[in-house]
Each structure stands twice: as structure tokens, then as C-alpha cells.
Amino acid sequence: MLNTGFQNESWKNFLPEVYNWLGKIEFTTGQNPVPGAHHVVAVSANDDASDNWDIDAPNLSADFKSKLVAAGKALGWKASAGCMHVVVDGHAVLMVVPVKTRTSDKQRARALGIDAAKALKDMRCETIAICAPRNFNVLDIFEGVTYSLYTASGFKGKKKDTKNSEAKYNDAKYNDAKHNDANGGKLPGKIAFIGATPNANDIETTRHLCRSIAFTRMLQDAPANWLDPVRFGDIAKDVAKESGIKCSVRTKEELVAMGMGSFVSVSNGSDIEPRLITLEIDGTDNSRCVALIGKGLTFDSGGISIKPSGGMEEMKYDMSGGAAVLGSAMFLGFKKPPTKVVCIIGATENMPSGKATKPGDIVVAMNGKTIEIQNTDAEGRLVLADLLHYASTTFQPELMIDIATLTGAVLMALGTAGAGLMTNDQDAADFVLGASKAAGEPMWQLPMWPELEKETKGEYADLNNIAKPNVKAGTIMGAMFLKHFVGDRKWVHLDIAGTGWNTKATGFPASGGSAYGLRTMVESCLRLNR
């Protein structure tokens, strides 16, 4: 491995400050404004008259709300102008107008939290008090706050306290106040919920979900010369050890012995070996199983079918599906699922070299099917093909969900506001779509047109890894290819190429990694018995 100055540091040194902060933040509840706190209050405004607005906080007194309205109007503030800071009766208040896009309340609540945290960024608030609106859950607003407090600053050269790097990342001792000095006191010490009383279990669940999301985003944002397939496997082993999860990480030699010729072919051009990561999480009923399967391309140059140079630096994010699966495993290590959950990640690089797989090469997948690789940049499906067969035959799951930044075509179909979903079973699709709605992650089902299945068939091999140029429907064709490797298992394929990073979906960060899909996967696992 090339030593560029940070390879020898523990990966825990690169965790975002918000991750460590989430481990120690204190929560309180109440019905009245909190002395010394900065209060976040939602504003309701008519769509057709943004200067006609009111305060959406049912538990605040009518007198206090009327004073807020008076203060805002005295300053000539209109809801269309964005957030507004005022002081009423000695209490600092940030008035925030929720976005009006027609998305779920969960998404709009997160967006409110994101906007609030941005407005409070330089305030150095010791306590943020979130006043409950009528239709939004305060924990969803808090999740948005944590989204906004996340910063990808781990690689900016500022050395962290080395004694912290070896501490357990979820150890209470690691998360005490003295270890928050690096943020200079910019992150609040307490979060108060006004007019809402979420129970302790829901608060802890949200805390761990937000930590898993921050961890996932860190992996997505990390450079490929640090997060390579080998380190991906090492981090997975550490996560498993800390969470009490069974984990195995297989080498290239083992993958060859297993017959994963499709997966291995993607790694041939790289000097760094691939890794097959498998994490097994015990459930209440281990006789049943769900499999989560992620594409983990730590860098995708396109291989011999090389990508254009413009924007290629973003291809470090091509492991977003694998990151979401590992983040899901971290969360499910805390929140025990009703069934066994197996998380499988195929980590590799796709690079051009004299050893790289060439267009026209034919490889043999684990299920015995031969594949002519007509485009080496259609590599994600080659990785997932062997992973799907491995999951199906080894663990016999009742549901398989794979997640990948698989096709640029999904951007043409759905933009960056939602992910594509395809399936071989409508009941499975309905189940995952229900979970995505509950999680506030928009997804749209694309049809698996039977007329297109023949377009995956090859002339010189059983299958081609890409359809002919005149076929189009690139996102559906990617799923059609994968369908050959799922056997008789119920299977749902999630294409997050438009939402894994730089997403425009309401309630998600506008740049960098988004951890998109993590919530849907864990929600699917947790609601399987409902």
C-alpha cells in the first residue's frame, strides 16, 4: 500500500466530530422555554401569501407565540426570507419555515433540522431546544440537525488526540466531555424537546441510527487511497468486534476457490486485492434470514472501458451501497432484529492495467453461468452477481435486498430525488416500498419488462454484462442481468446512483455522502414481523 501520510492512523481518527458528539449528548424534555437555550420554532405560512404566517408550536403559550409574531413583524420579516433570529422574554428563538415540497413529513422534519443547524452553526449554543410542531416528530428534526452538523474534515491535516484513536468508538469513556475539545465548543451539550416526550428507547434508537449514518457518510467521503478494499474489510472486522457480530473477510485466493469468477474479474486490474465481507447478526428468530448485499467499489475508473476524466474523482463514492450495508450492520448490532440478518459487501477497485479484464473476455460466475464482458464499466453487476448467488445458496434468505450505485441511467429516469427499485416479486417490492416510505427515503418501482430479458443473453457466452446500445433502459437492464443470480429467492434491487451522494432529495445533504438506503434496509429488517 502506498504510504501517503495517514495510512497508519486508526480509522477511528477519521470519524466525524458529530459521531463522537452523538455518543454523549444529553436529552431533556419539558413544556416551557429553557433558560439559556436557543429555541427552534417552526413557522406555518400560507402557500399563496408568505407574509401571512404564524407559529407552529402548540405547546408554547399563546402569549409567547404572539410575542414571537410581533417581534418578527416589527423587523419586517416574511416567511419567504428564510430563518429569523429573535429574542422574546429573554429567550433566543430561531424561527424556521418548513420546506413546502410535497414529500413525507419525515423528510420535511429532517429538512427543518438541517436548516436550523445551518442557521445556528456559529452560535455556540450550549442547548438547542426543539419546539414540537403539529405534524413533525422532534426526533426526525433532531436527525436533520445531526445531518447538518456532520463535517467531512477528517483528512484536512488537523491531528486528533492520538490517545483517542485506540479507544472504543462507542465506549462511554471515549464520549465524555473532555473528548469534545476538538470542536471548540461549537456543538451543543444538550438537546431539549419542548412539547414532546419521546421515550428513552426511541431516543437511544435515534442516537444509534444517527451515529450509523454519520459513520456511513464518513466511509463515502473518504478518499480511495485510504479506503481501499483491504481497509474496508479491516473496518468491518472492527465494527463487528465492537458490536458483537460474527464477521468473515475473504481474500482473492478464497474468492477464486469459491468460484467467484465474475467478482474477481473486476479486481484484476488493481494492485489491491478484493475482499468479500460477510457479517451475521443474530435475530430473535434465527431460523429466518434477511440478506443485505452492497456494491463496494472503493474506486471505479471504468477499467479498460475508462470513464471520462471530468468528475472521475467522484468515483470514490461507488462503494455507497456497501457503506450503507456496513452502517446497517452497525445499527442492527445495537437494535436486535426479529430475524437473522446477513450483510454482504463486495469490496474491490476497478482499474486499468495490463492485468485488467478486457472487453470481450468471458468469465464464469459462481452459479456456473458464463458472462461476456462487453463493457468493463458495467462492473457493479459483475460483483453483485456472485454475491447474490452466494447469499441465496449459503444463507437461504426469505428476502434479499441489494443496494448499489449501479447505473447512471437512473439519474435520467428519476433524477436525484429518489432511488430506483426493481424486483422479481411484487409482495417483496410492496414491503420494501412501505419501509422506504416509513423511513423517509423516496423510491420508485421500475418495471422488469419481460420483453427485455432476452437482451441479457449472449452470443458467445450465456450472458452479456450490458445490453446493445439500441436497447436503452439501462437501469432496468442492470436489474435484468442480476435476476439471473437470485435463484428462487424474493429479491429487491435498489439503484442509488442518483441519491447516494450529492442528492437533492428533501431532508438529505446537498453534497457528499448521504447514507441513502440505510434507513430503508434497517426498517425492512425491523418490521419483518409486523
C-alpha positions, 0 to 999 in steps of 0.5 A: 500500500502506498504510504501517503501520510495517514495510512497508519492512523486508526480509522477511528481518527477519521470519524466525524466530530458529530459521531463522537458528539452523538455518543454523549449528548444529553436529552431533556424534555419539558413544556416551557422555554429553557433558560439559556437555550436557543429555541427552534420554532417552526413557522406555518405560512400560507402557500399563496401569501408568505407574509401571512404566517404564524407559529407552529408550536402548540405547546408554547403559550399563546402569549409567547407565540404572539410575542414571537409574531410581533417581534418578527413583524416589527423587523419586517420579516416574511416567511419567504426570507428564510430563518429569523433570529429573535429574542422574546422574554429573554429567550433566543428563538430561531424561527424556521419555515418548513420546506413546502415540497410535497414529500413525507413529513419525515423528510420535511422534519429532517429538512427543518433540522438541517436548516436550523443547524445551518442557521445556528452553526456559529452560535455556540449554543450550549442547548438547542431546544426543539419546539414540537410542531403539529405534524413533525416528530422532534426526533426526525428534526433532531436527525436533520440537525445531526445531518447538518452538523456532520463535517467531512474534515477528517483528512484536512491535516488537523491531528486528533488526540492520538490517545483517542484513536485506540479507544472504543468508538462507542465506549462511554469513556471515549464520549465524555466531555473532555473528548469534545475539545476538538470542536471548540465548543461549537456543538451543543451539550444538550438537546431539549424537546419542548412539547414532546416526550419521546421515550428513552428507547426511541431516543437511544434508537435515534442516537444509534441510527444517527451515529450509523449514518454519520459513520456511513457518510464518513466511509463515502467521503473518504478518499480511495487511497485510504479506503481501499478494499483491504481497509474496508474489510479491516473496518468491518472486522472492527465494527463487528468486534465492537458490536458483537457480530460474527464477521468473515473477510475473504481474500482473492485466493478464497474468492477464486476457490469459491468460484467467484469468477465474475467478482474477481474479474473486476479486481484484476486490474488493481494492485489491491486485492478484493475482499468479500465481507460477510457479517451475521447478526443474530435475530430473535428468530434465527431460523429466518434470514434477511440478506443485505448485499452492497456494491463496494467499489472503493474506486471505479475508473471504468477499467479498460472501458475508462470513464471520462476524466471530468468528475472521475474523482467522484468515483470514490463514492461507488462503494455507497451501497456497501457503506450503507450495508456496513452502517446497517450492520452497525445499527442492527448490532445495537437494535436486535432484529426479529430475524437473522440478518446477513450483510454482504459487501463486495469490496474491490477497485476497478482499474486499468492495467495490463492485468485488467479484464478486457472487453470481450473476455468471458468469465464464469460466475459462481452459479456456473453461468458464463458472462461476456464482458462487453463493457468493463464499466458495467462492473457493479453487476459483475460483483453483485452477481456472485454475491447474490448467488452466494447469499441465496445458496449459503444463507437461504434468505426469505428476502434479499435486498441489494443496494448499489450505485449501479447505473447512471441511467437512473439519474435520467429516469428519476433524477436525484430525488429518489432511488430506483427499485426493481424486483422479481416479486411484487409482495417483496417490492410492496414491503420494501416500498412501505419501509422506504416510505416509513423511513423517509427515503423516496423510491420508485418501482421500475418495471422488469419488462419481460420483453427485455430479458432476452437482451441479457443473453449472449452470443458467445457466452450465456450472458452479456454484462450490458445490453446493445446500445439500441436497447436503452433502459439501462437501469432496468437492464442492470436489474435484468442481468442480476435476476439471473443470480437470485435463484428462487429467492424474493429479491429487491434491487435498489439503484442509488446512483442518483441519491447516494451522494450529492442528492437533492432529495428533501431532508438529505445533504446537498453534497457528499455522502448521504447514507441513502438506503440505510434507513430503508434496509434497517426498517425492512429488517425491523418490521419483518414481523409486523 
